[in-house]
Amino acid sequence: MHLTNYGSKELFFELKQSKRKTLTIEVHPDSSIVVFAPDNISVKDIKKHVEKKGRWIVKQQAFFEQFLPRTPERKYVSGETHFYLGKGYLLKVIKGDKNDVKLKHGKLLVTIKKEGLDHVRKVLAYWYYLHADKKVKEIADNVYSQFKEYKFEKPKIELKRMPKRWGSCNTKDNIKINPEVIKAPAKCVEYVLIHEFCHMVIPNHKKEFYNLLSEKMPNWKKWKDRLEKSSS
């Protein structure tokens, strides 16, 4: 897998070289990019060609994305499937004396004192937030131990809802993580944290950054893809 950039867009592409005369770029319905190129062209030159076709590639991806399946808008009623750490649970809403959320026998049991879908949403969101705070910080402790050779102080880990980002880092002493990541598998959470910890060492997305990311998590592309699909 190779990477180049078109503006702020990161273009990951699979490269297939053979004894052919022309270079061809394909954008598939899942938004993946495959480049077929002659085996006598360097990767550097291939990346330049991909960059030149960046506008077309991004346009094709946007076209296909409109047909990708999307999670229906949540109604917070019994029978819906909600996710926690990558596993789906059937939601069951019951009336009770206190607000409470429990995972039990494959179900997400939400007890509410006050009826109303908005109330269910708020009770469940608070439960997700508390569990995200605990799990993210637990994984962050393990990730930090992988970066001891860089001798930076452990950053403060905060949860912050972000519409289009899973995490952000000021490269000094603070990392923000979107609590929605708790709905994806734990390995996806680990990927987001490793990504941000790598930014504590290398602030941009240059080749050195991805080399470090691959060193700390060799299969990071798998979990990045899983995370993106979990939000579809």
N, C-alpha and C positions, 0 to 999 in steps of 0.2 A: 504494500500500500504506500502510495506517495502523496505528498501534500504540496499545494501551491496556493497562492492567494489571488483573489480578484477583488480589489478594494478591501472591504471589511469581511468579505466572505472567504471561508476556508474551503478549498476544493480538494477533497480526498479522491484519489483515483487509482484504479487498478491498472497496471501496465502490462501489456502482452506484446513482446517483441518477437519478430520472426523474419524470415527472408522474404520480405515484401517491399514494394516500391513506394507506397503511399502511407501517410499517417491519417488515421481515422479516429474520431471521438464519438462515443455512443453514450447517451444519457438514458438510463433505463427507467421504467415506471416507478421503481422504488427510490428514485433519485440518485442511484449509484452511477458512477462515471467509470467507463472503461476506455482506455486508450490503446489502439492497435498501431504499432509503429515498427519501422524497419530496424533491424538489430544493429545497424551502423550509426544510429543517431544517439547522442548522449542524453542522459536523463535531464541534464540542465537545459538542453535545447527543447526537449519534449515539454518540460514545464513552461518554457517561454511560449510555446505554441498553445498550451492549455490556457495560459493567462490571456493570450490574444483572443481566444474564443470564449473568454470568461462571460461576457455579456450574453452570448447565445446559450451557454451552459446554464447560467442562473435562470434565464427565461424558460428553458426547457424544464428545469427542476420545479419552478413555480407552476408551470402548466400541469405537471404530473401530480403535484402535491394536492391540487384541488380534488383529486379523485381518491386520495388515500383515506382509509377509514378514520373517523374521528369518534372519540368517546362522546356519547350523547350527553346533553346537559343534565346534570344531576337534579333529581326531584326529591331526594332524601325520603323515600318511602320504602316500606318493607318489600324485599324481593330484588332490590338493586344490588349490583356487585360493586363493592368498594375494595381498594387494594391497600395492603400493608406489607412492606418489605417484599414486594413482588408477588405475593399470594393474594388471590381473590377471595373475598368473604361476602356472603349474602347478608345484607342489612336487614335487621329486624328491630322495629321501633315499638317500644311498649311504654305505657304510662306507669309512673311510680311516684314514690315520695321524695326521690332525689335524682339529680342528674348524674348519670353514670354510663360508662362505656366498657364493655368487656368482650374479649375474644373467646368464644366457646363453641366447640364442636363445629368448626367451619363457618360460624356465623359471627357477625359483628352486632352484638346486642346493645342497643342504645336505649337507656331508660331516661325518660324526660318528665319533669314536673309540669311543664307548661306545653300545651299542644301548639302545633304550628310547624310547618316545614322549615321556616327560617330558624326556629329555635333548635330543631334537630341539627341543622347545618352548623350552627354556632357551637353546640355541645360537642359534635364530632370534630370540628376544626380545632377546638381547644385540646381534645384528646390527642389528635395527630401532632399538635405543636409540642405538647409535653413529651411524647414519645420520641419525636424528632430531636428535641433538645438533648435527651439522655443518650440516644443511640449515636447521634452525630459526634457528640463530645467523646463518647467511648471509642469510636473508630478513630477520631482525631488523635487520641493519645497513642494509638498503635502506629498511625501514619507518621506522627512526629518522630517516633523512635527510629524511623528509616532515614531521617535527615540529620542525624546528630553530627555527621562529619562537616556540615556547613555552619555549625556553631551559631545559629540564630536563636533568639529567645522564642519560646513557644508562643504563637500568636493567640490573641483572644478569639474564640469562636462564637459567633453570634448568628441567630436565625433572623432572616429578613425575607419577606415575601417579595419576589421579583418577577414581573410578568414574562420576561424572556430569558432569564439567566438562572442557572442552577447554583452558581457561586460567584464570588468576586473577592479580590484581594488587593489591599493597598500596598503590598510588598514591604511593609514595615512591622506592624504588630496586630493586624486585624484581618480576619477572614469572615465573610458573610456567606451563609448557606441558606438556600431556599428550603423551608421546611417541607415543601411538597415532595422533596426527594425521598422522604421516608416511605412513600408509596411504592417505590422501586426496590429491586433486590439490594441487599446489603452491599454487594460488590459494586453496584452503581454508586452508592453513597461513598464507598471507598475511592472510586475513580474520581468523583468530584473533589474530594478532599486532597487526593494526591495531586490532581491538576492544580489546585490552588496553592498547595505547599511548594510545588515546582516553581510557581511564580514568586515565591519568597526568595528563590535563588536566581531565576531568570525572569524578568518582568514582562518580556514580550513573547511572541509566538515564533521566534526564529528557530532554525534547525536545531540549535543547542537545547532549546526547551523541549522539543519532541524527543530528542535523544535521551534527555533526563527522564521524561515521562515514561518512555519505553523501558528504561533501566529499572525504574521503580515499579512499573506495572506493565510487563511485556504484552499482555492481552487487553490493554486499555481500549482499543478500538471496538472490541466485542462489547464491553460494558457501556461505552459511549453510545453505541448503536442501540443497545437494549434500553438505555435510559431515554433516548429520543423516541423510540417506539412506544415506551410506556406512557409518554405524554401525548400520544396521538389520539 
